[in-house]
């Protein structure tokens, strides 16, 4: 028997770098809106996150195609916000970081990709991270179903659970959704907040895709004010404007009878889910209008009306979402260092521990 016959089947795996995602083929059906070519294209012009370079890796695995976008970032408001949640005393990184992809996407990774493709992605990404002089490559927001595959592909130097997403089946009616709450009191309060919002003059405005554009200045101003109550401003119109072109983009907006915007959710109705990605609330009257609870109720109704089977309520606001019985989904980020750095490993460990404690405190209040 020849040596060739003894060898295992060799995969035909090729990869190449591109400066723009526009010329690359779209994934046949991206797993989430955060894996679409339109989402990657939006980050070509983002300034709210200080992106110094954009690099798109295209992988051809036989007849299957995969893509991951990498961003050299010198400052990420979302990462700084998470450091604030964790209560760490100093920044985790002291230099630029290469994120694959941006941590602003709720879900990352490469859904459906086999281990050899993941290994090639890490190898090419880490090599690029070294060439650029960054401290680390961060494969961001890996869902639990993929975590072991990335470990098998290339063992990370550290792993950090940056946040938890929240998911729940909506059923065929709001009452069916409420039936899964952990307590009857939570259901009564959910209904009460919606009734109070109605009585206070809130009505739902649905703005799909680019219909959102006229609302973005006010939406962004309120979103910045909301996030600045706990940390840095997370969003800008430079970020939200191109995201209106992502498939399924929709604004669920709480309009008051006086014609003003009381708050809203920037969402994506994609596949079988309604993703609530970003929230904005007019802080000056949220107590009077019960805006957030009202919007959650309206989101459930909208999900049902549009045929969604899952409500993905996104990250943050852990105590509230626990009271609604939503399933928390840990989103881990795999960190691959570009050089030996025990101090950075220690800081990443402190960040992971702090974020876990932050979530546990919230859940204990639920």
C-alpha positions as a printed Julia matrix, in Angstrom:
366×3 Matrix{Float64}:
   0.0    0.0    0.0
   1.38   3.39  -0.93
   1.94   6.32   1.45
  -0.61   8.37  -0.46
  -3.31   5.8    0.2
  -2.54   5.92   3.92
  -3.06   9.67   4.15
  -6.46  10.99   5.28
  -8.58  12.96   2.89
  -7.12  16.45   2.57
  -9.56  19.34   2.69
  -9.34  21.91  -0.05
  -9.21  24.99   2.16
  -8.11  28.34   0.82
  -8.23  31.75   2.49
  -7.55  35.3    1.37
  -7.65  38.82   2.83
  -9.77  41.64   1.42
  -9.97  45.32   2.35
 -13.69  45.59   1.62
 -16.54  43.18   2.12
 -18.46  44.59  -0.85
 -16.76  42.41  -3.47
 -17.12  39.2   -1.47
 -20.03  36.84  -2.03
 -22.8   36.94   0.53
 -23.21  33.96   2.81
 -26.05  31.88   1.36
 -28.17  32.42   4.47
 -26.34  34.02   7.36
 -27.23  32.52  10.75
 -28.05  35.89  12.32
 -28.23  39.51  11.16
 -24.81  39.99  12.8
 -23.26  37.56  10.31
 -24.62  39.23   7.17
 -22.5   41.05   4.63
 -24.57  44.19   5.3
 -23.61  44.14   8.98
 -19.92  43.87   8.06
 -20.32  46.64   5.5
 -21.78  48.94   8.16
 -18.49  48.77  10.08
 -16.6   50.14   7.07
 -17.58  53.66   8.16
 -18.16  53.41  11.92
 -16.41  56.08  14.02
 -18.11  55.64  17.41
 -15.85  52.64  17.88
 -12.34  53.79  17.0
 -11.52  51.38  14.18
  -8.07  51.86  12.65
  -8.21  49.04  10.14
 -10.68  46.65   8.53
  -9.71  43.26   7.14
 -12.07  40.64   5.74
 -11.01  37.0    5.6
 -12.67  34.9    2.92
 -12.42  31.12   3.31
 -13.24  28.59   0.61
 -13.7   25.11   2.05
 -14.46  22.92  -0.92
 -17.85  24.13  -2.09
 -18.61  25.97   1.16
 -17.74  29.6    1.75
 -17.16  31.45   5.01
 -16.23  35.01   5.94
 -15.06  36.75   9.06
 -14.4   40.47   9.39
 -11.58  41.7   11.62
 -11.25  45.19  13.06
  -8.16  46.81  14.54
  -9.64  48.86  17.39
  -7.86  51.4   19.57
 -10.91  52.19  21.71
 -14.24  50.38  22.05
 -16.89  52.12  24.18
 -18.71  48.8   24.57
 -15.59  47.09  25.93
 -15.03  50.02  28.34
 -18.65  49.72  29.45
 -18.1   46.05  30.26
 -14.97  46.93  32.23
 -17.15  49.33  34.22
 -19.71  46.59  34.87
 -16.9   44.32  36.06
 -15.52  46.98  38.4
 -11.93  46.52  37.22
  -9.52  49.26  38.26
  -7.49  49.59  35.05
  -8.02  49.04  31.32
  -7.6   45.46  30.16
  -5.56  46.32  27.08
  -2.7   48.79  26.78
  -2.57  48.82  22.96
  -4.77  48.14  19.96
  -6.77  44.91  19.72
  -7.86  42.93  16.66
 -11.5   41.89  17.08
 -13.07  39.21  14.92
 -15.72  40.47  14.46
 -16.77  43.61  16.38
 -18.11  42.96  19.87
 -21.12  45.15  18.96
 -22.56  42.17  17.11
 -24.59  40.24  19.67
 -23.47  36.89  18.25
 -20.08  36.2   16.7
 -18.12  33.13  15.71
 -18.59  31.27  12.44
 -21.83  29.28  12.72
 -21.67  26.01  10.82
 -17.95  26.14  10.11
 -15.95  22.96  10.77
 -12.88  22.86  13.01
 -10.27  23.18  10.17
 -11.94  26.42   9.03
 -11.91  27.77  12.59
  -8.24  26.84  12.94
  -7.39  28.64   9.7
  -9.36  31.67  10.91
  -7.42  31.84  14.18
  -4.06  31.27  12.49
  -4.61  33.96   9.87
  -6.15  36.32  12.42
  -3.34  35.94  14.96
  -0.71  36.39  12.25
  -2.43  39.6   11.17
  -2.7   40.74  14.8
   1.08  40.33  15.17
   1.77  42.15  11.91
  -0.38  45.08  13.04
   1.37  45.27  16.4
  -1.81  44.63  18.41
  -1.84  42.99  21.83
  -4.31  40.24  21.04
  -6.79  38.67  18.69
 -10.28  38.45  20.22
 -12.8   36.1   18.61
 -15.87  37.76  20.03
 -19.23  36.6   21.4
 -19.05  32.88  20.7
 -22.33  31.13  21.61
 -22.23  27.94  23.72
 -22.86  25.68  20.71
 -19.57  26.76  19.12
 -17.34  27.21  22.14
 -15.9   23.68  22.21
 -15.21  23.79  18.46
 -13.06  26.93  18.77
 -11.19  25.33  21.68
 -10.58  22.22  19.59
  -9.38  24.33  16.67
  -6.92  26.42  18.68
  -6.8   26.63  22.49
  -7.19  30.29  23.5
  -4.87  31.96  25.98
  -7.91  33.23  27.86
 -11.69  33.18  27.66
 -13.98  35.94  28.88
 -17.78  35.77  29.09
 -18.4   39.39  28.14
 -22.19  39.21  28.32
 -25.3   37.06  28.26
 -27.99  37.17  25.62
 -31.59  36.37  26.57
 -34.02  34.25  24.58
 -37.59  33.04  25.05
 -40.21  31.35  22.91
 -43.1   33.71  22.29
 -45.84  31.2   21.56
 -49.04  32.22  19.77
 -50.16  34.96  22.17
 -48.83  37.34  24.81
 -50.66  35.3   27.44
 -48.81  32.18  26.31
 -45.54  34.13  26.61
 -46.48  35.31  30.11
 -47.41  31.76  31.16
 -43.68  30.91  31.18
 -42.78  33.66  33.69
 -41.34  32.34  36.97
 -44.08  34.02  39.03
 -47.66  35.2   38.59
 -46.68  38.57  40.07
 -44.18  39.11  37.25
 -46.99  38.47  34.75
 -49.33  40.9   36.49
 -46.64  43.6   36.52
 -45.88  42.98  32.84
 -49.53  43.59  31.99
 -49.79  46.59  34.35
 -46.83  48.38  32.8
 -48.3   47.97  29.34
 -51.69  49.29  30.46
 -50.04  52.27  32.17
 -48.09  53.08  29.04
 -51.27  52.93  26.97
 -53.1   55.16  29.44
 -50.19  57.63  29.42
 -50.51  58.04  25.65
 -47.91  55.69  24.14
 -48.5   54.22  20.7
 -46.25  51.98  18.62
 -44.57  53.27  15.47
 -42.97  50.56  13.34
 -40.18  51.89  11.09
 -38.62  49.29   8.8
 -35.17  49.63   7.31
 -34.4   53.11   6.04
 -37.75  54.35   7.36
 -35.8   54.61  10.62
 -33.5   57.35   9.3
 -35.63  60.39  10.31
 -35.84  59.05  13.88
 -32.14  58.32  14.33
 -30.96  61.73  15.64
 -33.45  61.62  18.52
 -33.04  57.88  18.98
 -29.25  58.25  19.18
 -29.39  61.19  21.6
 -31.63  59.22  23.96
 -29.53  56.06  23.57
 -26.38  57.99  24.46
 -28.08  59.49  27.51
 -29.27  56.02  28.56
 -25.82  54.41  28.26
 -24.04  57.37  29.88
 -26.0   56.72  33.08
 -23.79  53.65  33.55
 -20.69  54.31  31.44
 -19.58  55.66  28.05
 -21.93  56.51  25.2
 -22.2   53.36  23.1
 -23.86  54.47  19.86
 -23.68  57.2   17.24
 -25.64  57.96  14.09
 -22.51  56.88  12.16
 -23.17  53.37  13.5
 -26.96  53.21  13.37
 -27.43  54.75   9.91
 -25.74  51.96   7.91
 -27.32  49.33  10.17
 -30.74  50.3    8.78
 -29.65  48.45   5.62
 -29.06  45.16   7.45
 -31.73  42.59   6.52
 -34.65  42.72   8.94
 -33.74  46.06  10.51
 -36.78  47.57  12.2
 -37.43  50.22  14.81
 -40.13  49.61  17.4
 -40.71  53.15  18.6
 -42.79  54.42  21.49
 -44.46  57.63  20.31
 -46.24  59.88  22.77
 -49.46  61.69  21.96
 -47.51  64.99  22.09
 -45.6   63.8   19.0
 -42.3   63.1   20.74
 -40.26  59.92  20.95
 -40.46  58.35  24.41
 -38.1   55.5   23.56
 -37.59  52.61  21.21
 -35.83  49.39  20.31
 -33.5   49.02  17.32
 -34.33  45.48  16.23
 -33.78  42.89  13.56
 -36.63  40.61  12.49
 -34.49  37.89  10.98
 -35.07  34.19  10.48
 -37.25  32.8   13.25
 -36.35  35.49  15.78
 -36.92  39.11  16.68
 -33.62  40.5   17.99
 -33.84  43.51  20.34
 -30.35  44.87  19.76
 -30.32  48.41  21.18
 -32.7   50.33  23.42
 -33.3   54.0   23.97
 -35.48  55.52  26.69
 -36.3   59.15  27.45
 -34.98  59.09  31.01
 -36.9   62.21  32.06
 -40.28  60.46  31.86
 -39.64  56.73  31.83
 -41.24  56.26  35.27
 -44.39  58.11  34.29
 -44.74  56.27  30.99
 -43.39  52.81  31.96
 -41.66  52.95  28.6
 -39.31  49.97  28.8
 -41.93  47.51  30.03
 -44.43  48.85  27.51
 -41.94  48.32  24.68
 -41.18  44.77  25.81
 -44.88  43.91  25.7
 -45.21  45.5   22.27
 -42.13  43.59  21.09
 -43.75  40.29  22.04
 -46.89  41.3   20.12
 -44.81  42.32  17.1
 -42.84  39.06  17.17
 -46.08  37.06  17.19
 -47.66  39.18  14.46
 -44.66  38.7   12.15
 -44.39  34.95  12.71
 -41.31  34.91  14.92
 -41.06  31.97  17.3
 -38.25  33.42  19.43
 -37.75  36.76  21.14
 -34.05  37.5   21.59
 -33.97  40.34  24.11
 -30.25  40.94  23.8
 -27.66  41.75  26.42
 -27.83  43.65  29.7
 -30.73  44.46  32.05
 -30.21  41.02  33.56
 -32.53  41.26  36.56
 -35.52  42.4   34.51
 -35.08  39.68  31.89
 -34.67  37.04  34.58
 -38.04  38.09  36.04
 -39.51  37.36  32.61
 -38.05  33.86  32.69
 -35.79  34.42  29.69
 -33.03  31.89  29.07
 -29.56  33.46  29.53
 -27.03  32.52  26.86
 -23.38  33.05  27.8
 -21.38  34.7   25.02
 -17.68  33.89  25.42
 -14.8   35.62  23.71
 -11.65  33.65  22.97
  -8.46  35.69  23.38
  -5.26  34.75  21.55
  -2.22  36.79  22.58
   0.36  37.99  20.09
   3.16  37.57  22.66
   3.65  36.15  26.13
   2.01  38.56  28.57
   1.11  37.19  32.02
  -0.08  40.61  33.21
  -2.66  40.74  30.41
  -3.81  37.2   31.24
  -4.3   38.34  34.83
  -6.33  41.37  33.77
  -8.49  39.23  31.47
  -9.13  36.86  34.37
 -10.17  39.78  36.59
 -12.52  41.02  33.86
 -14.13  37.58  33.49
 -14.58  37.23  37.26
 -15.96  40.75  37.62
 -18.5   40.3   34.84
 -19.67  37.0   36.32
 -20.15  38.66  39.7
 -22.01  41.54  38.06
 -24.48  39.15  36.46
 -24.91  37.05  39.6
 -25.74  40.17  41.63
 -28.38  41.12  39.07
 -29.89  37.65  39.02
 -30.06  37.62  42.83
 -32.17  40.79  42.68
 -34.62  39.28  40.19
